[in-house]
Amino acid sequence: MNDSFFKKIESKTGVPMEEVFALANAIQYADFSDERQVRKIVRKVGRLANKEVPPHMEDELVKSIVKNGNSVNLSDIQRMMG
């Protein structure tokens, strides 16, 4: 993909593509049965989305993801954060 595509995404979202790629990399290699790793990913998604994730919601998200243990769907996290 070309740089202008990424620059358009950055300008619309306000999120540097380096951070998006770092999150994608973290998700790709994460052990979703590891609560600590999942908690870090949930926090990072919240930061990138510029949404505050209250502790009780973070706990719910982490519990739900760890229970499945095999993958995470960013749209599910985003929907749960409302």
Distance bins in CASP14 RR format, pairs under 12 A and 6 or more apart:
PFRMAT RR
TARGET T0000
AUTHOR 0000-0000-0000
RMODE 2
METHOD distances of the structure
MODEL  1
1 7 0 0 0 0 0 1 0 0 0 0 0
1 8 0 0 0 0 0 1 0 0 0 0 0
1 9 0 0 0 0 1 0 0 0 0 0 0
1 17 0 0 0 0 1 0 0 0 0 0 0
1 21 0 0 0 0 0 1 0 0 0 0 0
2 8 0 0 0 0 0 1 0 0 0 0 0
2 9 0 0 0 0 0 1 0 0 0 0 0
3 9 0 0 0 0 0 1 0 0 0 0 0
3 10 0 0 0 0 0 1 0 0 0 0 0
3 17 0 0 0 0 1 0 0 0 0 0 0
4 10 0 0 0 0 0 1 0 0 0 0 0
4 11 0 0 0 0 0 1 0 0 0 0 0
4 17 0 0 0 0 0 1 0 0 0 0 0
5 11 0 0 0 0 0 1 0 0 0 0 0
5 12 0 0 0 0 0 1 0 0 0 0 0
5 17 0 0 0 0 1 0 0 0 0 0 0
6 12 0 0 0 0 0 1 0 0 0 0 0
6 13 0 0 0 0 0 1 0 0 0 0 0
6 14 0 0 0 0 0 1 0 0 0 0 0
6 15 0 0 0 0 0 1 0 0 0 0 0
6 16 0 0 0 0 1 0 0 0 0 0 0
6 17 1 0 1 0 0 0 0 0 0 0 0
6 18 0 0 0 0 1 0 0 0 0 0 0
6 19 0 0 0 0 0 1 0 0 0 0 0
6 20 0 0 0 0 1 0 0 0 0 0 0
6 21 0 0 0 0 1 0 0 0 0 0 0
7 13 0 0 0 0 0 1 0 0 0 0 0
7 14 0 0 0 0 0 1 0 0 0 0 0
7 16 0 0 0 0 0 1 0 0 0 0 0
7 17 0 0 0 0 1 0 0 0 0 0 0
8 14 0 0 0 0 0 1 0 0 0 0 0
8 17 0 0 0 0 0 1 0 0 0 0 0
9 15 1 0 0 1 0 0 0 0 0 0 0
9 16 0 0 0 0 1 0 0 0 0 0 0
9 17 1 0 0 1 0 0 0 0 0 0 0
9 18 0 0 0 0 0 1 0 0 0 0 0
9 19 0 0 0 0 0 1 0 0 0 0 0
9 20 1 0 0 1 0 0 0 0 0 0 0
9 21 0 0 0 0 0 1 0 0 0 0 0
10 16 1 0 0 1 0 0 0 0 0 0 0
10 17 1 0 1 0 0 0 0 0 0 0 0
10 18 0 0 0 0 1 0 0 0 0 0 0
10 19 0 0 0 0 1 0 0 0 0 0 0
10 20 0 0 0 0 1 0 0 0 0 0 0
10 21 0 0 0 0 0 1 0 0 0 0 0
10 48 0 0 0 0 0 1 0 0 0 0 0
11 17 0 0 0 0 0 1 0 0 0 0 0
13 19 0 0 0 0 1 0 0 0 0 0 0
13 20 0 0 0 0 1 0 0 0 0 0 0
13 48 0 0 0 0 1 0 0 0 0 0 0
13 49 0 0 0 0 1 0 0 0 0 0 0
13 50 0 0 0 0 1 0 0 0 0 0 0
14 20 0 0 0 0 0 1 0 0 0 0 0
14 48 0 0 0 0 1 0 0 0 0 0 0
14 49 0 0 0 0 0 1 0 0 0 0 0
14 50 0 0 0 0 1 0 0 0 0 0 0
15 21 0 0 0 0 0 1 0 0 0 0 0
15 22 0 0 0 0 0 1 0 0 0 0 0
15 23 0 0 0 0 1 0 0 0 0 0 0
15 24 0 0 0 0 0 1 0 0 0 0 0
15 44 0 0 0 0 0 1 0 0 0 0 0
15 45 0 0 0 0 0 1 0 0 0 0 0
15 46 0 0 0 0 0 1 0 0 0 0 0
15 47 0 0 0 0 1 0 0 0 0 0 0
15 48 1 0 1 0 0 0 0 0 0 0 0
15 49 0 0 0 0 1 0 0 0 0 0 0
15 50 0 0 0 0 1 0 0 0 0 0 0
16 22 0 0 0 0 1 0 0 0 0 0 0
16 23 0 0 0 0 0 1 0 0 0 0 0
16 47 0 0 0 0 0 1 0 0 0 0 0
16 48 0 0 0 0 1 0 0 0 0 0 0
17 23 0 0 0 0 0 1 0 0 0 0 0
17 24 0 0 0 0 0 1 0 0 0 0 0
17 48 0 0 0 0 0 1 0 0 0 0 0
18 24 0 0 0 0 0 1 0 0 0 0 0
18 25 0 0 0 0 0 1 0 0 0 0 0
18 48 0 0 0 0 0 1 0 0 0 0 0
19 25 0 0 0 0 0 1 0 0 0 0 0
19 26 0 0 0 0 0 1 0 0 0 0 0
19 44 0 0 0 0 1 0 0 0 0 0 0
19 45 0 0 0 0 0 1 0 0 0 0 0
19 46 0 0 0 0 0 1 0 0 0 0 0
19 47 0 0 0 0 1 0 0 0 0 0 0
19 48 1 0 0 1 0 0 0 0 0 0 0
19 49 0 0 0 0 0 1 0 0 0 0 0
19 50 0 0 0 0 0 1 0 0 0 0 0
20 26 0 0 0 0 0 1 0 0 0 0 0
20 27 0 0 0 0 0 1 0 0 0 0 0
20 44 0 0 0 0 0 1 0 0 0 0 0
20 45 0 0 0 0 0 1 0 0 0 0 0
20 47 0 0 0 0 0 1 0 0 0 0 0
20 48 1 0 0 1 0 0 0 0 0 0 0
20 49 0 0 0 0 0 1 0 0 0 0 0
20 74 0 0 0 0 0 1 0 0 0 0 0
21 27 0 0 0 0 0 1 0 0 0 0 0
21 28 0 0 0 0 0 1 0 0 0 0 0
21 48 0 0 0 0 0 1 0 0 0 0 0
22 28 0 0 0 0 0 1 0 0 0 0 0
22 29 0 0 0 0 0 1 0 0 0 0 0
22 40 0 0 0 0 0 1 0 0 0 0 0
22 41 0 0 0 0 0 1 0 0 0 0 0
22 44 0 0 0 0 1 0 0 0 0 0 0
22 45 0 0 0 0 0 1 0 0 0 0 0
22 47 0 0 0 0 0 1 0 0 0 0 0
22 48 0 0 0 0 1 0 0 0 0 0 0
23 29 0 0 0 0 0 1 0 0 0 0 0
23 30 0 0 0 0 0 1 0 0 0 0 0
23 40 0 0 0 0 0 1 0 0 0 0 0
23 41 1 0 0 1 0 0 0 0 0 0 0
23 42 0 0 0 0 0 1 0 0 0 0 0
23 43 0 0 0 0 0 1 0 0 0 0 0
23 44 1 0 1 0 0 0 0 0 0 0 0
23 45 1 0 0 1 0 0 0 0 0 0 0
23 46 0 0 0 0 0 1 0 0 0 0 0
23 47 0 0 0 0 1 0 0 0 0 0 0
23 48 1 0 0 1 0 0 0 0 0 0 0
23 49 0 0 0 0 0 1 0 0 0 0 0
23 72 0 0 0 0 0 1 0 0 0 0 0
23 74 0 0 0 0 1 0 0 0 0 0 0
23 77 0 0 0 0 0 1 0 0 0 0 0
24 30 0 0 0 0 0 1 0 0 0 0 0
24 41 0 0 0 0 0 1 0 0 0 0 0
24 44 0 0 0 0 0 1 0 0 0 0 0
24 45 0 0 0 0 0 1 0 0 0 0 0
24 48 0 0 0 0 0 1 0 0 0 0 0
24 72 0 0 0 0 0 1 0 0 0 0 0
24 74 0 0 0 0 1 0 0 0 0 0 0
25 41 0 0 0 0 0 1 0 0 0 0 0
25 44 0 0 0 0 0 1 0 0 0 0 0
26 32 0 0 0 0 0 1 0 0 0 0 0
26 34 0 0 0 0 0 1 0 0 0 0 0
26 37 0 0 0 0 1 0 0 0 0 0 0
26 38 0 0 0 0 0 1 0 0 0 0 0
26 39 0 0 0 0 0 1 0 0 0 0 0
26 40 1 0 0 1 0 0 0 0 0 0 0
26 41 1 0 1 0 0 0 0 0 0 0 0
26 42 0 0 0 0 0 1 0 0 0 0 0
26 43 0 0 0 0 0 1 0 0 0 0 0
26 44 1 0 0 1 0 0 0 0 0 0 0
26 45 0 0 0 0 1 0 0 0 0 0 0
26 48 0 0 0 0 0 1 0 0 0 0 0
26 72 0 0 0 0 0 1 0 0 0 0 0
26 74 0 0 0 0 0 1 0 0 0 0 0
27 37 0 0 0 0 1 0 0 0 0 0 0
27 38 0 0 0 0 0 1 0 0 0 0 0
27 40 0 0 0 0 0 1 0 0 0 0 0
27 41 1 0 0 1 0 0 0 0 0 0 0
27 42 0 0 0 0 0 1 0 0 0 0 0
27 44 0 0 0 0 1 0 0 0 0 0 0
27 45 0 0 0 0 1 0 0 0 0 0 0
27 48 0 0 0 0 0 1 0 0 0 0 0
27 65 0 0 0 0 0 1 0 0 0 0 0
27 71 0 0 0 0 1 0 0 0 0 0 0
27 72 1 0 0 1 0 0 0 0 0 0 0
27 73 0 0 0 0 1 0 0 0 0 0 0
27 74 1 0 0 1 0 0 0 0 0 0 0
27 77 0 0 0 0 0 1 0 0 0 0 0
28 41 0 0 0 0 0 1 0 0 0 0 0
28 71 0 0 0 0 0 1 0 0 0 0 0
28 72 0 0 0 0 0 1 0 0 0 0 0
29 37 0 0 0 0 1 0 0 0 0 0 0
29 41 0 0 0 0 0 1 0 0 0 0 0
30 36 0 0 0 0 0 1 0 0 0 0 0
30 37 1 0 1 0 0 0 0 0 0 0 0
30 38 1 0 0 1 0 0 0 0 0 0 0
30 39 0 0 0 0 0 1 0 0 0 0 0
30 40 0 0 0 0 1 0 0 0 0 0 0
30 41 1 0 0 1 0 0 0 0 0 0 0
30 42 0 0 0 0 0 1 0 0 0 0 0
30 44 0 0 0 0 0 1 0 0 0 0 0
30 45 0 0 0 0 0 1 0 0 0 0 0
30 65 0 0 0 0 1 0 0 0 0 0 0
30 66 0 0 0 0 0 1 0 0 0 0 0
30 69 0 0 0 0 1 0 0 0 0 0 0
30 70 0 0 0 0 0 1 0 0 0 0 0
30 71 0 0 0 0 1 0 0 0 0 0 0
30 72 1 0 0 1 0 0 0 0 0 0 0
31 37 1 0 1 0 0 0 0 0 0 0 0
31 38 0 0 0 0 1 0 0 0 0 0 0
31 40 0 0 0 0 0 1 0 0 0 0 0
31 41 0 0 0 0 0 1 0 0 0 0 0
31 65 0 0 0 0 0 1 0 0 0 0 0
31 66 0 0 0 0 1 0 0 0 0 0 0
31 69 0 0 0 0 1 0 0 0 0 0 0
31 70 0 0 0 0 1 0 0 0 0 0 0
31 71 0 0 0 0 0 1 0 0 0 0 0
31 72 0 0 0 0 0 1 0 0 0 0 0
32 38 1 0 1 0 0 0 0 0 0 0 0
32 39 0 0 0 0 0 1 0 0 0 0 0
32 40 0 0 0 0 0 1 0 0 0 0 0
32 41 0 0 0 0 1 0 0 0 0 0 0
32 42 0 0 0 0 0 1 0 0 0 0 0
32 61 0 0 0 0 0 1 0 0 0 0 0
32 62 0 0 0 0 1 0 0 0 0 0 0
32 63 0 0 0 0 0 1 0 0 0 0 0
32 64 0 0 0 0 0 1 0 0 0 0 0
32 65 1 0 1 0 0 0 0 0 0 0 0
32 66 1 0 0 1 0 0 0 0 0 0 0
32 67 0 0 0 0 1 0 0 0 0 0 0
32 68 1 0 0 1 0 0 0 0 0 0 0
32 69 1 0 1 0 0 0 0 0 0 0 0
32 70 1 0 1 0 0 0 0 0 0 0 0
32 71 1 0 0 1 0 0 0 0 0 0 0
32 72 1 0 0 1 0 0 0 0 0 0 0
32 73 0 0 0 0 0 1 0 0 0 0 0
32 77 0 0 0 0 0 1 0 0 0 0 0
33 62 0 0 0 0 0 1 0 0 0 0 0
33 65 0 0 0 0 1 0 0 0 0 0 0
33 66 1 0 0 1 0 0 0 0 0 0 0
33 67 0 0 0 0 1 0 0 0 0 0 0
33 68 0 0 0 0 1 0 0 0 0 0 0
33 69 1 0 1 0 0 0 0 0 0 0 0
33 70 0 0 0 0 1 0 0 0 0 0 0
33 71 0 0 0 0 0 1 0 0 0 0 0
33 72 0 0 0 0 0 1 0 0 0 0 0
34 40 0 0 0 0 1 0 0 0 0 0 0
34 41 0 0 0 0 0 1 0 0 0 0 0
34 62 0 0 0 0 0 1 0 0 0 0 0
34 65 0 0 0 0 0 1 0 0 0 0 0
34 66 1 0 0 1 0 0 0 0 0 0 0
34 69 0 0 0 0 1 0 0 0 0 0 0
34 72 0 0 0 0 0 1 0 0 0 0 0
35 41 0 0 0 0 0 1 0 0 0 0 0
35 42 0 0 0 0 0 1 0 0 0 0 0
35 58 0 0 0 0 0 1 0 0 0 0 0
35 59 0 0 0 0 1 0 0 0 0 0 0
35 61 0 0 0 0 0 1 0 0 0 0 0
35 62 1 0 1 0 0 0 0 0 0 0 0
35 63 0 0 0 0 1 0 0 0 0 0 0
35 64 0 0 0 0 0 1 0 0 0 0 0
35 65 0 0 0 0 1 0 0 0 0 0 0
35 66 1 0 1 0 0 0 0 0 0 0 0
35 67 0 0 0 0 0 1 0 0 0 0 0
35 69 0 0 0 0 0 1 0 0 0 0 0
36 42 0 0 0 0 0 1 0 0 0 0 0
36 43 0 0 0 0 0 1 0 0 0 0 0
36 62 0 0 0 0 1 0 0 0 0 0 0
36 66 0 0 0 0 0 1 0 0 0 0 0
37 43 0 0 0 0 0 1 0 0 0 0 0
37 44 0 0 0 0 0 1 0 0 0 0 0
37 62 0 0 0 0 1 0 0 0 0 0 0
37 65 0 0 0 0 1 0 0 0 0 0 0
37 66 0 0 0 0 1 0 0 0 0 0 0
37 69 0 0 0 0 0 1 0 0 0 0 0
37 72 0 0 0 0 0 1 0 0 0 0 0
38 44 0 0 0 0 0 1 0 0 0 0 0
38 45 0 0 0 0 0 1 0 0 0 0 0
38 58 0 0 0 0 1 0 0 0 0 0 0
38 59 0 0 0 0 0 1 0 0 0 0 0
38 60 0 0 0 0 0 1 0 0 0 0 0
38 61 1 0 0 1 0 0 0 0 0 0 0
38 62 1 0 1 0 0 0 0 0 0 0 0
38 63 0 0 0 0 1 0 0 0 0 0 0
38 64 0 0 0 0 1 0 0 0 0 0 0
38 65 1 0 1 0 0 0 0 0 0 0 0
38 66 1 0 1 0 0 0 0 0 0 0 0
38 67 0 0 0 0 0 1 0 0 0 0 0
38 68 0 0 0 0 0 1 0 0 0 0 0
38 69 0 0 0 0 1 0 0 0 0 0 0
38 70 0 0 0 0 0 1 0 0 0 0 0
38 71 0 0 0 0 0 1 0 0 0 0 0
38 72 1 0 0 1 0 0 0 0 0 0 0
38 77 0 0 0 0 0 1 0 0 0 0 0
39 45 0 0 0 0 0 1 0 0 0 0 0
39 46 0 0 0 0 0 1 0 0 0 0 0
39 53 0 0 0 0 0 1 0 0 0 0 0
39 55 0 0 0 0 0 1 0 0 0 0 0
39 57 0 0 0 0 0 1 0 0 0 0 0
39 58 1 0 0 1 0 0 0 0 0 0 0
39 59 0 0 0 0 1 0 0 0 0 0 0
39 60 0 0 0 0 0 1 0 0 0 0 0
39 61 0 0 0 0 1 0 0 0 0 0 0
39 62 1 0 1 0 0 0 0 0 0 0 0
39 63 0 0 0 0 0 1 0 0 0 0 0
39 65 0 0 0 0 1 0 0 0 0 0 0
39 66 0 0 0 0 1 0 0 0 0 0 0
39 72 0 0 0 0 0 1 0 0 0 0 0
40 46 0 0 0 0 0 1 0 0 0 0 0
40 47 0 0 0 0 0 1 0 0 0 0 0
40 58 0 0 0 0 0 1 0 0 0 0 0
40 61 0 0 0 0 0 1 0 0 0 0 0
40 62 0 0 0 0 1 0 0 0 0 0 0
40 65 0 0 0 0 0 1 0 0 0 0 0
40 72 0 0 0 0 0 1 0 0 0 0 0
41 47 0 0 0 0 0 1 0 0 0 0 0
41 48 0 0 0 0 0 1 0 0 0 0 0
41 53 0 0 0 0 0 1 0 0 0 0 0
41 58 0 0 0 0 0 1 0 0 0 0 0
41 61 0 0 0 0 1 0 0 0 0 0 0
41 62 0 0 0 0 1 0 0 0 0 0 0
41 65 0 0 0 0 1 0 0 0 0 0 0
41 66 0 0 0 0 0 1 0 0 0 0 0
41 71 0 0 0 0 0 1 0 0 0 0 0
41 72 1 0 0 1 0 0 0 0 0 0 0
41 73 0 0 0 0 0 1 0 0 0 0 0
41 74 0 0 0 0 1 0 0 0 0 0 0
41 77 0 0 0 0 1 0 0 0 0 0 0
42 48 0 0 0 0 0 1 0 0 0 0 0
42 49 0 0 0 0 0 1 0 0 0 0 0
42 51 0 0 0 0 0 1 0 0 0 0 0
42 53 1 0 0 1 0 0 0 0 0 0 0
42 54 0 0 0 0 0 1 0 0 0 0 0
42 55 0 0 0 0 0 1 0 0 0 0 0
42 57 0 0 0 0 1 0 0 0 0 0 0
42 58 1 0 1 0 0 0 0 0 0 0 0
42 59 0 0 0 0 1 0 0 0 0 0 0
42 60 0 0 0 0 1 0 0 0 0 0 0
42 61 1 0 1 0 0 0 0 0 0 0 0
42 62 1 0 1 0 0 0 0 0 0 0 0
42 63 0 0 0 0 0 1 0 0 0 0 0
42 64 0 0 0 0 0 1 0 0 0 0 0
42 65 1 0 0 1 0 0 0 0 0 0 0
42 66 0 0 0 0 0 1 0 0 0 0 0
42 72 0 0 0 0 1 0 0 0 0 0 0
42 74 0 0 0 0 0 1 0 0 0 0 0
42 76 0 0 0 0 0 1 0 0 0 0 0
42 77 1 0 0 1 0 0 0 0 0 0 0
42 78 0 0 0 0 0 1 0 0 0 0 0
42 80 0 0 0 0 1 0 0 0 0 0 0
42 81 0 0 0 0 1 0 0 0 0 0 0
43 49 0 0 0 0 0 1 0 0 0 0 0
43 51 0 0 0 0 0 1 0 0 0 0 0
43 52 0 0 0 0 0 1 0 0 0 0 0
43 53 1 0 0 1 0 0 0 0 0 0 0
43 54 0 0 0 0 0 1 0 0 0 0 0
43 55 0 0 0 0 0 1 0 0 0 0 0
43 57 0 0 0 0 0 1 0 0 0 0 0
43 58 1 0 0 1 0 0 0 0 0 0 0
43 61 0 0 0 0 1 0 0 0 0 0 0
43 62 0 0 0 0 1 0 0 0 0 0 0
43 77 0 0 0 0 0 1 0 0 0 0 0
43 81 0 0 0 0 0 1 0 0 0 0 0
44 51 0 0 0 0 0 1 0 0 0 0 0
44 53 0 0 0 0 0 1 0 0 0 0 0
44 58 0 0 0 0 0 1 0 0 0 0 0
44 72 0 0 0 0 0 1 0 0 0 0 0
44 74 0 0 0 0 0 1 0 0 0 0 0
44 77 0 0 0 0 0 1 0 0 0 0 0
45 51 0 0 0 0 1 0 0 0 0 0 0
45 53 0 0 0 0 1 0 0 0 0 0 0
45 57 0 0 0 0 0 1 0 0 0 0 0
45 58 0 0 0 0 0 1 0 0 0 0 0
45 61 0 0 0 0 1 0 0 0 0 0 0
45 62 0 0 0 0 0 1 0 0 0 0 0
45 65 0 0 0 0 0 1 0 0 0 0 0
45 72 0 0 0 0 1 0 0 0 0 0 0
45 73 0 0 0 0 0 1 0 0 0 0 0
45 74 1 0 0 1 0 0 0 0 0 0 0
45 75 0 0 0 0 0 1 0 0 0 0 0
45 76 0 0 0 0 0 1 0 0 0 0 0
45 77 1 0 1 0 0 0 0 0 0 0 0
45 78 1 0 0 1 0 0 0 0 0 0 0
45 79 0 0 0 0 0 1 0 0 0 0 0
45 80 0 0 0 0 0 1 0 0 0 0 0
45 81 1 0 0 1 0 0 0 0 0 0 0
46 52 1 0 0 1 0 0 0 0 0 0 0
46 53 1 0 1 0 0 0 0 0 0 0 0
46 54 0 0 0 0 0 1 0 0 0 0 0
46 57 0 0 0 0 0 1 0 0 0 0 0
46 58 0 0 0 0 1 0 0 0 0 0 0
46 61 0 0 0 0 1 0 0 0 0 0 0
46 74 0 0 0 0 0 1 0 0 0 0 0
46 77 0 0 0 0 1 0 0 0 0 0 0
46 78 0 0 0 0 1 0 0 0 0 0 0
46 80 0 0 0 0 0 1 0 0 0 0 0
46 81 1 0 0 1 0 0 0 0 0 0 0
46 82 0 0 0 0 0 1 0 0 0 0 0
47 53 0 0 0 0 1 0 0 0 0 0 0
47 81 0 0 0 0 0 1 0 0 0 0 0
48 74 0 0 0 0 1 0 0 0 0 0 0
48 77 0 0 0 0 0 1 0 0 0 0 0
48 78 0 0 0 0 0 1 0 0 0 0 0
48 81 0 0 0 0 0 1 0 0 0 0 0
49 74 0 0 0 0 1 0 0 0 0 0 0
49 75 0 0 0 0 0 1 0 0 0 0 0
49 77 0 0 0 0 1 0 0 0 0 0 0
49 78 1 0 0 1 0 0 0 0 0 0 0
49 79 0 0 0 0 0 1 0 0 0 0 0
49 80 0 0 0 0 0 1 0 0 0 0 0
49 81 1 0 0 1 0 0 0 0 0 0 0
49 82 0 0 0 0 1 0 0 0 0 0 0
50 78 0 0 0 0 0 1 0 0 0 0 0
50 81 0 0 0 0 0 1 0 0 0 0 0
51 57 0 0 0 0 1 0 0 0 0 0 0
51 58 0 0 0 0 0 1 0 0 0 0 0
51 61 0 0 0 0 0 1 0 0 0 0 0
51 77 0 0 0 0 1 0 0 0 0 0 0
51 78 0 0 0 0 1 0 0 0 0 0 0
51 79 0 0 0 0 0 1 0 0 0 0 0
51 80 0 0 0 0 0 1 0 0 0 0 0
51 81 1 0 1 0 0 0 0 0 0 0 0
51 82 1 0 0 1 0 0 0 0 0 0 0
52 58 0 0 0 0 0 1 0 0 0 0 0
52 81 0 0 0 0 1 0 0 0 0 0 0
52 82 0 0 0 0 0 1 0 0 0 0 0
53 59 0 0 0 0 1 0 0 0 0 0 0
53 60 0 0 0 0 1 0 0 0 0 0 0
53 61 1 0 0 1 0 0 0 0 0 0 0
53 62 0 0 0 0 0 1 0 0 0 0 0
53 77 0 0 0 0 1 0 0 0 0 0 0
53 78 0 0 0 0 0 1 0 0 0 0 0
53 80 0 0 0 0 1 0 0 0 0 0 0
53 81 1 0 0 1 0 0 0 0 0 0 0
53 82 0 0 0 0 0 1 0 0 0 0 0
54 60 0 0 0 0 1 0 0 0 0 0 0
54 61 0 0 0 0 0 1 0 0 0 0 0
54 80 0 0 0 0 0 1 0 0 0 0 0
54 81 0 0 0 0 1 0 0 0 0 0 0
54 82 0 0 0 0 0 1 0 0 0 0 0
55 61 0 0 0 0 0 1 0 0 0 0 0
55 62 0 0 0 0 0 1 0 0 0 0 0
56 62 0 0 0 0 0 1 0 0 0 0 0
56 63 0 0 0 0 0 1 0 0 0 0 0
56 80 0 0 0 0 0 1 0 0 0 0 0
57 63 0 0 0 0 0 1 0 0 0 0 0
57 64 0 0 0 0 0 1 0 0 0 0 0
57 77 0 0 0 0 0 1 0 0 0 0 0
57 79 0 0 0 0 0 1 0 0 0 0 0
57 80 1 0 0 1 0 0 0 0 0 0 0
57 81 1 0 0 1 0 0 0 0 0 0 0
57 82 0 0 0 0 1 0 0 0 0 0 0
58 64 0 0 0 0 0 1 0 0 0 0 0
58 65 0 0 0 0 0 1 0 0 0 0 0
58 77 0 0 0 0 0 1 0 0 0 0 0
58 80 0 0 0 0 0 1 0 0 0 0 0
58 81 0 0 0 0 1 0 0 0 0 0 0
59 65 0 0 0 0 0 1 0 0 0 0 0
59 66 0 0 0 0 0 1 0 0 0 0 0
59 80 0 0 0 0 0 1 0 0 0 0 0
60 66 0 0 0 0 0 1 0 0 0 0 0
60 67 0 0 0 0 0 1 0 0 0 0 0
60 76 0 0 0 0 0 1 0 0 0 0 0
60 77 0 0 0 0 0 1 0 0 0 0 0
60 80 1 0 0 1 0 0 0 0 0 0 0
60 81 0 0 0 0 0 1 0 0 0 0 0
61 67 0 0 0 0 0 1 0 0 0 0 0
61 68 0 0 0 0 0 1 0 0 0 0 0
61 72 0 0 0 0 1 0 0 0 0 0 0
61 73 0 0 0 0 0 1 0 0 0 0 0
61 74 0 0 0 0 0 1 0 0 0 0 0
61 76 0 0 0 0 1 0 0 0 0 0 0
61 77 1 0 0 1 0 0 0 0 0 0 0
61 78 0 0 0 0 0 1 0 0 0 0 0
61 79 0 0 0 0 0 1 0 0 0 0 0
61 80 1 0 1 0 0 0 0 0 0 0 0
61 81 1 0 0 1 0 0 0 0 0 0 0
61 82 0 0 0 0 0 1 0 0 0 0 0
62 68 0 0 0 0 0 1 0 0 0 0 0
62 69 0 0 0 0 0 1 0 0 0 0 0
62 72 0 0 0 0 0 1 0 0 0 0 0
62 77 0 0 0 0 0 1 0 0 0 0 0
62 80 0 0 0 0 0 1 0 0 0 0 0
63 69 0 0 0 0 0 1 0 0 0 0 0
63 80 0 0 0 0 0 1 0 0 0 0 0
64 71 0 0 0 0 0 1 0 0 0 0 0
64 72 0 0 0 0 1 0 0 0 0 0 0
64 73 0 0 0 0 0 1 0 0 0 0 0
64 76 0 0 0 0 1 0 0 0 0 0 0
64 77 0 0 0 0 1 0 0 0 0 0 0
64 79 0 0 0 0 0 1 0 0 0 0 0
64 80 1 0 0 1 0 0 0 0 0 0 0
65 71 0 0 0 0 1 0 0 0 0 0 0
65 72 1 0 1 0 0 0 0 0 0 0 0
65 73 0 0 0 0 1 0 0 0 0 0 0
65 74 0 0 0 0 0 1 0 0 0 0 0
65 76 0 0 0 0 1 0 0 0 0 0 0
65 77 1 0 0 1 0 0 0 0 0 0 0
65 80 0 0 0 0 1 0 0 0 0 0 0
66 72 0 0 0 0 0 1 0 0 0 0 0
68 76 0 0 0 0 1 0 0 0 0 0 0
71 77 0 0 0 0 0 1 0 0 0 0 0
72 78 0 0 0 0 0 1 0 0 0 0 0
72 80 0 0 0 0 0 1 0 0 0 0 0
73 79 0 0 0 0 1 0 0 0 0 0 0
73 80 0 0 0 0 0 1 0 0 0 0 0
74 80 0 0 0 0 0 1 0 0 0 0 0
74 81 0 0 0 0 0 1 0 0 0 0 0
75 81 0 0 0 0 0 1 0 0 0 0 0
75 82 0 0 0 0 0 1 0 0 0 0 0
76 82 0 0 0 0 0 1 0 0 0 0 0
END
